Amino acid sequence: MSRETQTASPTMATTATNSSNTVPELTPIAIAARGNEITGLDIFERTSEDTTVARVKELMAEMNADKPTGGEDMAYADGDAHRLCFWNAKSRDAPLVLFVHGGSWQFGTYLDSIGSTKVSHLTAKGYAFATINYTLVPSVTVEEQVQEVANSLGYLVKNAARLGFDPARVILMGHSSGAHVVTLLGTDTGYLERAGVSIDIVRGVISLDGSNYNAMAEIIDSPGPVADNMKRGLGTDPKRLRAMSPTYNARAPNAHAFLLLHVQRQGDIRQAVELAATLNAAGTDVALHVFEGQFFEGHVQMLLRLGNPAYPATLVMDRWLDTHVPVV
């Protein structure tokens, strides 16, 4: 039995043929778990956004239960939400991966919305890893939230000698709204400057199925839950939406390199293409890859499965890291 068949069998439908045999047909759940890369103009294929309430609850429960183990829990500031968990590396010269969880800026924590597989995978490769908690909207604005994340990096960099990692080689990684946060940090240097951090130390930004690269366009690109969450978080003032859009800030200096990993969410793929073109025009290295998995199904599967060697995006990420921020 092939790896793909093994992966898909719990969620496989069957289609009858003219013979007595049946031909297996993968369900959307199995296709998202398989996650093959999509290339060319096929990345713009129109896909279904139909997900049952029951399936959304299943995915959320799986995500919330998939907490990483180990790590050192610590405070990076005085607020109740200002916590981080840090996994050290074998080498004191290891780069640091700082992960920012998603949840439309309104939900989630640094332990229940990150996917444990990526933690064990990256630490096994020799990276130090930290996952950051922050105050949620509406208790703060998104701008204040982004600054909290920048401040957490400032704390880590100041304590790099004690924690044991290279403070000059940082990778920012985030999922969903967390991807928006890290991409904004990689393009708008003001947040890092206020935290006492130079953009030069951000050697890479990895965005996992991010949204709101161009927040004002989200209303047209992703009508429905994504656009509604954007308006709840960022409002509708065009000046503010431009200021909070990585694409409008993607002029030099930027982080050194960007990796945009996406699933089949048509509006956000369009924005990722636009962001990639803007980064390229500024002379910033950027790679964009799209993988199977429609809408929320793919969105969560990428979070949970990245780091699994059988999930194709893992190999793409590993090769990108080896090129741009290798463990030495």
N, C-alpha and C positions, 0 to 999 in steps of 0.2 A: 504494500500500500504506500502511495506517495505521501510526502509531507503535507501537501495541500489537501489531499483527501482525508488524512488523519485530522487535520485542523478543522475541516469543515463538517465532518460527519455528524456532530451533535445538532447541527442546524441546517441540514441538507434536505431540500425538497426533491421529489422525483417526478419526472415527466414521462408519461407512457409513450412508447413508440409503436410502430406497426407490428413489431415482433413481440415475443413474450418477455423480452428484456426491458429494463427501464434505464433511462439515461439520467444520471445524477445532475441536478441543477442547483447551484449554490444559492442560498438565500442571501439577502442583503447583509444579514448579520455575519455569515461566513465570509462573504466577499470583503467586508470591512476588516475582519480579523486576518484575512490573507494579506490584504494591503499591497498588492502589486503596484509598481510605479506606472503612472500614466504619462505619456509623452505627446509632443506635438500639439496640434489643435484639439486633440481629444480632451485636453485638460478643461476646455470650455464646454464640454457636453452638458446639456441640461439634465439635472438629476432631480429625483424626488425628495421632498422634504417631509414626507409623511412618516411620522413616528407615533406609535400609540403611547398613551399616557402610562400604561403598564410597563412598556419597554423603557421609557425615560426613567421611571422609578427604579427599574432593575439596574440600569447603567449607573445611576447616581449611587445606589446602594453598593454596587461593586467598586466604584471609585472611592467612596468614603471608607470602605472596609480595607482597601489596599494601602495600608500604612507601612512605611519603611521602619525597620528595626535598627537599634543601635543609635549611634550618633550622640553628640554632646549637646544638650539643650542649654541655652543661655539667653540672657537679655541683651539687646543691643541699644536700648534706650529705656526711659522710665515708664512709658505707657504700658497698660495691661496687655495690649496686643503686640508689643514690640519684643517678640521672641524669634529665635532662630534655632535650627538644629544643624550641627556641623559634624561632618565625617572627615577625619584626617586621612592623609595619604602616606604611603610608605616613604616617599621622598620629600624632603623639605623644599625641593625645587619644583614641586608639582603645581600645575595650573589649578585654579579654583573655578568650579562651576557653581554659579549662584542661580537657584531656581525660584521663580515667582509663580505662585499658583493662580489659576483663573477663578471664574465665578461671577462674571459681569461686574467686577469691582465690588460686588455686594455680598458674596457668599464664599464659603470655603475657609480652610486653614492651611498652615504650612505642613501639616502631616496627612490630612485626609483628602487632598486634592492634587497630588503630585504624581502618583504611580510609583510603586516601590521598585519596579524592575530597572528603571533608568539609574536609580541610586546605586544598586549593587553592581550594575554593569559598568558604570563610569568609575566607581571607586576601585573595582577590580582592574580596570585599565590603568589606574595610577593617578586619577584626578582626585583632588579634594572636592568636597561637595557640601553646599549649604542650601537649606531651604528656608524661606523668609516668611514670617507672619507680618501682617500690617492691619491697620484700622480700616474697617469697611465703610463704604458709602451706605447710608447718608450721614454717618457720624463725622465723616470728613469729606472733603472734595476729592475728586480723582487727582487733582494737582498735588494736594497734601499727601495722598497715598503714594504717588510716584516719588515724592521727596522722602517719605519714610523708607522706601526701598533703597533709594540712593544713600540715605544715612546708614542703613544696615551694611551696605558695602563699605562705607567709610569706616565703620566700626571694625569690620573684618580686616580691612587693609591695615589699620593701625595696630591690630593684634596678630598680624601675620607671623611674626617671629615666634610668638607663643604657640599659635595654632599649627604652624608648620606647613606653609605653602608659599608660593612665589607671588608676592603682591603686585608684580608687574605683568602678570599674565592671568587675566580674568575672562571667563566666558559667562555672559548673561543668557539665561535660558528661561522661557516662560511659555505657558499654555493659555490660549484663549485671551481673556482680558489681561492675563499675566504676560502674554506675548506682546500685547499692545504696550504694556509698561516697559518691558525691556527694550523694545524697538524704539520707543520714545527716548529712553535713557541713552541709547546708542546714537541718537541723531540730534537731540537737544541737550547741549552740554551744560546748560544752566543748573540742572538738578545736581549733577555730579560735582560741579564747581562749588555749590553751596555746601556739599557734604565733604569738601576738601579732597576730592578725588579728580585726577586727570583722566580725560577721555582716552589718553594714550595707553592706559593699562588695560582697556577693554579690547582684547584681541579678537573677540568674536561675539556675535549675538545669534542665538538659535531661537527662532520663533516657531512655535508649534501651533499650527492652525489658528493664527491670529486674526483679529478683526480690527476695524477702525484705523487702519493705516491712513485712510482718508475718511475721517469721521463724517464729514458733511455728505459724502457720497453714499454712506451706509443706508440712508433713507431710501435711495433708489436701488442700490445694489442688493440689499438684504431686507426687504420689507417683511415685517413680522417680528418675531421675538428678538432677533439680533438688533434691528433698528430701534425697537422699543426700549431695549436695555441701554442702548447708546444714549437715547434721549433722557432716560432716567439718570444716567451717570454724568452726562456732559451737557445736557440741555440742548437748546436750539440756536444759540447765538453764533452766527457765522464766524465772528472773530475768535471766539473761544474754541470752536471746533477746528479751525485752522491751526491754532496754537497747540492743540492736543493731538494733531495728526502727524505721525512720523514722516509721511511723504512730504509735507510742507516744511519739515525741518531737515530733510535729508540733503544738506549741503555741507561741504567740508568745514570743520573737521567732524568726521563720524567715527564710530568704532571701526576697527581695521577691516572686518569682514562680517558678512551676514549670511546665514543659512535659513531660508524660509521653507518650512516643511508644511504642506497642506494636504487636506483630504478634499473630497468632492463637495465643496460649498461654493457655488458659482460666483457669487458676488465678492467673496473674500479672495478668490483666486484672481479675479480681475484687478482688485486692489493690490494684490501681491505683485502682479506683473507691472503695474504702474509704479509701485515702490521700487522694484528692482531696476526699472528704467531710470528712475530719478537718482538712485544710488550710483548706478553706472555712470551717469552724466557727471556726478560729483567725483568720479575717480575711485569709488569705493567698491571693493570686491563683493559680489553677491551671487548666491546660487539659489535657484527656486526649483523645488521638486514637489510633484503632486502624486498622491497615492489613493488607491481604492478606498471607498468608505463614504457613503452618502450622509451628508448633514450630521445630525447629532450622533448617529451610530459611529460614523468614522471619527468624529470629533473626540469622542471618549476613547475609542479603541486606540487612536494614536497616543493619547496620554498614557494608557495602561500598558501598551505593548512595546513602546519605544524602549530599547535596551534588550529585547528578546532577539537573539540572532536569527530566528525564523521570520521576523517582521522586516520587510525590505528597507524601511526607512532607517533601521538601525545601522545597516552597512553603509548607507549614504552618509549618515551622521559620523560614523567612525572614520570614514575616508576623509571627510571634510576636516575633522579634528586633527587627524594625522598630518594634514597639509598645513593648516593654519595655526593650530595651538597644540603641538604634539607634546606628549610626556617625554622628557629627556632624562 
